[in-house]
C-alpha cells in the first residue's frame, strides 16, 4: 500500500491575509454585497433569491453540503453565491497571464485573485465580462507556474529518500515550498539539493521541511468496482474517438464500461498527472455522469476549483460527498497538481471518480488523507484537476 505524508497547505487566511511583508493593492472588481429581498440576514438567502442565483443542480449540491455539515441551505448559499463566476474569471486570468497569476481563493461570498505587481488592471478588465464578487491583490510572489515547477523539482529530487512519505506544495501564507514528511524523516532537509534552494531564492521563496502525523493513500483498486476496481470519471473525446477518464494508478483495464467495450488505454506524456483514458470500441455515450447512486447529470462545462470553493464527488465505494477545497498544488514525487479538500470520505474503489459542482466537471479522484493509525477515517480527499485531461489529447464531452 503506497502512503505519503500530507498536510494542508494554502488556506483561505493564507492567501488573503498572508504574513508576507510585500505590499498589496486590493481593489474590488464587482459588487460584493447582496441587497433588497435577497437577504434574510447577513449570512442567509431566501428561497427566491437562491433560485435566481444558482442552477437546480448547484442547489442540489449546496443542499448536500448543508446537510453534511448541519447548516441551513440559505446560509450555505450565501457563502457560495458568486463562486461560479469567480472561478470562471480565475480561469480566464490564469490563461491570459500565466506568468503573473499567483492564486485564487474564495471566501464567504467573495473571492480574491492574487497576481504579481502590475497585473491587477488586466484582471479588472477581464472581470467586466463576469460580474464577480472579487478583489484583486498584487503581491511580489512567485507565479503559480513558477510554484508548480519548483514543487515538482523538489518532489522529484527527494522522492527516492522519502520511503513514500512525501508531500510537497507551495504555501502562500509563508511564501515557501513546504516539504511535508513523516515522523523522524526531517533529515530530508539536508537532502534538498543546493541548486533547488538557490532556485527558490531566485524567485523570492524558500524550501522548508516539516514533519506531520497524517498520511496520504491512493484509493487503490478493489474487486467489483466499475473500472477494474476503480470508478469511471467523465466521458472524454479525442480525434473523433470517445472513451472514459479515470485515474492513472487504476492500471487494471476491464473489458467493458457501462455496456461499452473498451480498447486502448493511455496516460499523459507528462507522467506526474494521475489521469488516464480508455477508448470505447462499441456502444454509445453522451455527456452524463453518475453523481449519486442511480442519479445522473450532464457535464456541460469544465473548469478549475478555487481554494474555498464547494466541490462534490461520486465514488462506487462511498457514493456522493460535498466539501470545500483547502489547498492546491500538492506533489508526492510521483503525482503532482493534486487538490486537497477540507474534509474527506474517499475509500479504496473510489479512485478515478468524478469531482464536480452543478454541471461543471472539476476533477478525478486520486486518494485520501488520514491520521496515522486511522486509515479507515479519511480527514481529507485528494483529486486531480480535470483540465489536465488535455495532456491526454482529449477533452471532457460537454454536449
C-alpha positions in Angstrom: 0.0 0.0 0.0 1.5 3.3 -1.1 1.5 6.0 1.6 2.5 9.6 1.6 2.5 12.3 4.1 0.2 15.3 3.7 -0.6 18.5 5.5 -3.0 21.2 4.4 -1.1 24.0 2.6 -2.7 27.0 1.0 -5.6 28.2 3.1 -8.2 30.9 2.9 -6.4 33.0 5.5 -3.1 32.2 3.9 -3.9 33.9 0.6 -6.0 36.8 1.7 -4.2 37.7 4.9 -0.8 36.1 4.5 2.0 37.2 6.7 4.4 38.2 3.9 5.5 41.8 4.2 5.2 42.6 0.5 2.9 45.4 -0.4 -0.7 44.5 -1.5 -3.2 46.5 -3.6 -6.7 45.3 -3.0 -9.5 46.6 -5.3 -13.0 45.2 -5.7 -14.0 44.5 -9.3 -17.6 43.8 -8.7 -20.4 44.4 -6.2 -19.5 42.3 -3.2 -22.9 42.9 -1.4 -26.3 41.5 -1.8 -29.2 43.8 -1.4 -33.0 44.0 -1.0 -35.1 40.8 -0.7 -32.1 38.7 -1.5 -31.0 38.9 2.2 -32.7 37.4 5.2 -29.7 38.2 7.4 -26.0 38.9 6.6 -25.5 35.2 6.3 -28.6 33.8 4.6 -30.5 33.9 1.3 -34.2 33.4 0.7 -35.6 30.6 -1.5 -36.5 33.0 -4.2 -33.0 34.6 -4.3 -31.4 31.2 -4.4 -33.4 30.1 -7.4 -32.2 33.3 -9.2 -28.5 32.8 -8.2 -28.0 29.1 -8.7 -28.9 26.4 -11.2 -31.0 23.5 -9.9 -28.0 21.1 -9.9 -25.9 23.6 -8.0 -28.7 23.9 -5.4 -28.7 20.1 -5.1 -25.0 20.1 -4.3 -25.4 23.0 -1.8 -28.2 21.2 -0.1 -25.9 18.1 0.2 -23.1 20.2 1.6 -25.6 21.9 4.1 -26.9 18.5 5.2 -23.5 17.0 5.7 -22.3 20.0 7.8 -25.5 20.6 9.8 -26.1 24.0 8.3 -29.1 25.8 6.7 -29.3 25.9 2.9 -29.8 29.7 2.9 -26.6 30.2 4.9 -24.6 27.9 2.6 -26.0 29.6 -0.5 -24.8 33.0 0.8 -21.4 31.6 1.3 -21.1 30.4 -2.3 -23.2 33.0 -4.1 -21.0 34.2 -7.0 -18.5 31.2 -6.8 -19.2 30.0 -10.4 -18.5 33.5 -11.9 -15.4 33.8 -9.7 -13.9 30.5 -10.8 -14.6 31.4 -14.4 -12.8 34.7 -14.0 -9.8 33.0 -12.3 -9.5 30.6 -15.2 -9.5 33.5 -17.7 -6.9 35.3 -15.7 -4.7 32.3 -15.5 -5.0 31.7 -19.2 -4.4 35.3 -20.1 -1.3 35.9 -18.0 0.2 32.6 -16.7 3.5 34.3 -15.7 1.7 36.8 -13.5 -1.2 34.7 -12.0 -0.3 33.7 -8.3 -3.5 32.2 -6.9 -7.3 32.4 -6.4 -9.3 31.9 -3.1 -13.0 32.0 -2.4 -14.1 33.3 1.0 -17.6 34.0 2.4 -19.5 35.5 -0.6 -16.3 37.0 -2.2 -13.1 35.8 -3.9 -9.6 37.1 -4.1 -7.3 36.8 -7.1 -3.6 37.4 -6.4 -1.3 38.4 -9.2 2.2 39.8 -9.5 2.7 43.6 -9.4 1.4 45.4 -12.4 -1.1 42.7 -13.5 -4.1 43.8 -11.5 -5.5 46.0 -14.2 -5.7 43.0 -16.6 -7.9 41.1 -14.1 -10.2 44.0 -13.5 -10.6 44.3 -17.3 -11.4 40.6 -17.6 -13.9 40.9 -14.7 -16.1 43.1 -16.9 -17.5 40.0 -18.6 -18.2 38.1 -15.4 -19.7 40.4 -12.8 -17.9 38.5 -10.0 -17.6 39.4 -6.3 -13.8 39.7 -6.4 -10.9 41.6 -5.0 -7.6 41.8 -6.9 -4.4 41.7 -4.8 -1.0 42.4 -6.2 1.9 40.8 -4.4 5.5 40.1 -5.3 5.3 36.3 -5.1 6.2 33.5 -7.5 3.6 32.9 -10.2 1.6 29.7 -10.0 3.6 28.4 -12.9 6.9 29.0 -11.0 5.4 27.5 -7.9 4.4 24.3 -9.7 7.7 23.9 -11.5 9.7 24.3 -8.3 7.4 21.9 -6.3 7.7 19.2 -9.0 11.5 19.5 -9.0 11.8 19.3 -5.2 9.4 16.3 -5.1 11.4 14.5 -7.8 14.7 15.2 -6.1 13.5 13.8 -2.7 11.2 11.0 -3.8 13.9 8.3 -3.6 14.8 9.0 0.0 11.4 9.6 1.5 10.3 6.0 1.8 6.9 7.0 0.3 6.3 9.7 3.0 6.4 12.9 1.0 4.1 15.7 0.1 5.4 18.9 -1.5 3.4 22.1 -2.1 3.6 25.9 -2.2 2.2 27.7 0.9 1.3 31.3 0.2 0.9 32.2 3.8 4.6 31.8 4.5 5.7 32.2 0.8 7.6 28.9 0.9 7.7 25.5 -0.7 6.8 23.0 2.1 8.2 19.5 2.0 6.0 17.6 4.4 7.4 14.3 5.8 6.5 11.7 8.3 7.8 11.4 11.9 11.5 11.0 12.1 12.1 11.9 8.5 13.1 15.6 8.9 16.7 14.6 8.0 15.4 15.1 4.4 16.0 18.8 5.0 19.7 18.1 4.4 18.9 16.3 1.2 17.3 19.2 -0.6 19.9 20.0 -3.4 21.6 23.3 -3.0 20.7 24.2 -6.6 17.0 23.9 -5.8 17.4 26.1 -2.7 19.2 28.7 -4.9 16.4 28.4 -7.5 13.8 29.1 -4.8 15.7 32.2 -3.6 15.9 33.4 -7.2 12.1 33.6 -7.4 11.7 35.0 -4.0 10.7 32.0 -1.9 12.4 29.2 0.1 12.2 25.4 0.7 11.3 24.2 4.2 10.9 20.6 5.6 8.3 20.0 8.2 7.0 16.9 10.0 3.3 15.8 10.2 1.3 12.9 11.5 -1.0 12.5 8.5 -0.7 10.1 5.6 -1.9 10.1 2.0 -3.2 7.0 0.4 -4.2 6.4 -3.2 -7.8 5.0 -3.3 -6.4 1.8 -4.9 -8.4 -0.8 -6.9 -10.6 -3.4 -5.3 -12.7 -6.1 -6.8 -16.3 -5.5 -8.0 -15.9 -1.8 -9.0 -16.9 -0.2 -12.2 -13.4 0.2 -13.8 -11.2 -2.7 -12.8 -11.8 -2.0 -9.2 -12.0 1.8 -9.6 -14.6 4.3 -10.6 -15.0 5.9 -14.0 -14.8 9.6 -14.3 -16.2 11.7 -17.2 -16.8 10.8 -20.8 -13.9 12.2 -22.9 -13.3 12.6 -26.7 -10.2 12.9 -28.8 -9.7 12.7 -32.6 -13.3 11.5 -33.1 -13.0 8.7 -30.5 -14.8 8.6 -27.2 -13.8 6.9 -24.0 -13.8 7.1 -20.2 -11.4 9.0 -18.0 -10.2 7.6 -14.7 -7.0 7.7 -12.5 -3.6 6.6 -13.9 -3.0 4.4 -10.9 -6.1 2.4 -11.9 -4.0 0.0 -14.0 -6.4 -2.9 -14.4 -8.5 -2.4 -17.5 -11.8 -4.1 -17.6 -13.3 -5.5 -20.8 -16.2 -3.1 -20.8 -17.5 0.0 -19.1 -21.2 0.7 -18.7 -22.1 -1.6 -21.5 -19.4 -0.3 -23.9 -16.5 -2.4 -25.0 -13.1 -0.9 -24.1 -10.0 -0.7 -26.3 -6.6 1.0 -25.7 -5.7 2.9 -22.5 -3.2 5.7 -22.1 -1.8 8.0 -19.5 -0.4 11.6 -20.1 3.0 12.1 -21.7 3.6 14.2 -18.5 3.5 11.3 -16.1 3.0 13.4 -13.0 -0.7 13.6 -13.6 -2.8 10.9 -12.1 -5.1 10.6 -15.2 -5.8 8.1 -17.9 -8.4 7.4 -20.6 -9.6 4.3 -22.2 -11.3 4.2 -25.6 -14.7 2.8 -26.4 -14.7 0.3 -29.3 -18.5 -0.2 -29.3 -21.7 1.3 -27.8 -22.8 4.9 -27.5 -22.1 7.6 -25.0 -23.2 11.1 -24.1 -22.0 13.6 -21.6 -23.8 12.3 -18.5 -22.1 11.1 -15.3 -23.3 9.4 -12.1 -23.4 11.9 -9.2 -25.4 9.9 -6.7 -26.4 6.2 -6.7 -28.7 5.8 -9.6 -28.8 9.6 -10.4 -27.2 11.1 -13.5 -26.3 14.6 -14.7 -24.9 16.1 -17.8 -21.5 17.7 -17.7 -21.9 21.0 -19.6 -18.6 22.7 -18.8 -15.2 22.2 -17.2 -13.0 24.4 -15.0 -10.6 24.7 -12.1 -11.9 24.6 -8.5 -10.7 27.6 -6.4 -9.5 27.3 -2.8 -12.5 27.8 -0.6 -14.9 26.7 -3.4 -17.5 23.9 -2.9 -16.8 20.6 -4.7 -18.6 17.3 -4.7 -17.5 13.8 -5.7 -19.0 10.4 -6.5 -17.3 7.0 -6.0 -18.6 3.5 -6.2 -17.5 2.7 -2.6 -18.7 5.7 -0.7 -21.2 7.4 -3.0 -21.6 11.2 -3.1 -20.0 13.7 -0.8 -19.6 17.5 -0.8 -16.9 19.6 0.8 -14.6 22.6 0.0 -11.1 22.9 -1.4 -8.4 23.5 1.3 -5.3 23.7 -0.8 -3.9 23.1 -4.3 -0.6 22.1 -6.0 0.3 19.0 -3.9 3.0 16.7 -5.3 4.2 13.4 -3.8 7.1 12.7 -6.0 5.0 10.6 -8.4 1.9 12.6 -9.0 1.5 16.4 -8.9 -1.2 19.0 -9.3 -3.4 17.4 -6.6 -6.1 19.4 -4.8 -6.8 18.7 -1.2 -10.2 19.2 0.5 -11.2 20.4 3.9 -12.9 17.1 4.8 -13.0 13.6 3.3 -14.9 10.5 2.6 -12.9 8.7 -0.2 -12.0 5.0 0.3 -10.5 2.3 -1.9 -12.6 1.8 -5.0 -13.4 5.5 -5.4 -10.3 6.3 -7.4 -10.9 7.8 -10.8 -14.4 9.0 -10.0 -15.8 12.4 -10.9 -15.5 15.7 -8.9 -18.0 18.4 -9.9 -20.1 21.3 -8.9 -23.5 21.6 -10.5 -22.9 20.6 -14.2 -19.3 21.6 -14.2 -16.6 18.9 -14.3 -13.8 19.7 -11.9 -11.6 16.6 -11.2 -10.8 13.0 -10.9 -10.3 11.2 -7.6 -6.7 10.4 -6.6 -7.0 9.3 -2.9 -7.4 10.5 0.6 -5.6 11.7 3.8 -5.8 10.1 7.2 -4.2 10.3 10.6 -1.5 7.7 11.4 -3.2 4.7 12.8 -6.7 5.5 11.5 -6.7 4.6 7.7 -10.4 3.9 7.7 -11.2 7.5 8.7 -10.3 10.0 6.0 -9.8 13.6 7.1 -9.4 15.0 3.6 -9.7 13.9 0.0 -7.3 14.4 -3.0 -8.2 14.8 -6.6 -6.6 15.9 -9.9 -8.0 18.9 -11.8 -10.0 17.6 -14.8 -8.5 20.2 -17.2 -5.3 18.1 -17.1 -7.0 15.6 -19.5 -5.9 17.8 -22.3 -2.5 16.2 -21.8 -4.1 13.0 -22.9 -5.1 14.7 -26.2 -8.8 14.6 -25.1 -11.4 16.9 -23.7 -14.4 16.2 -21.5 -17.6 15.8 -23.5 -19.9 18.7 -22.6 -22.7 18.4 -25.1 
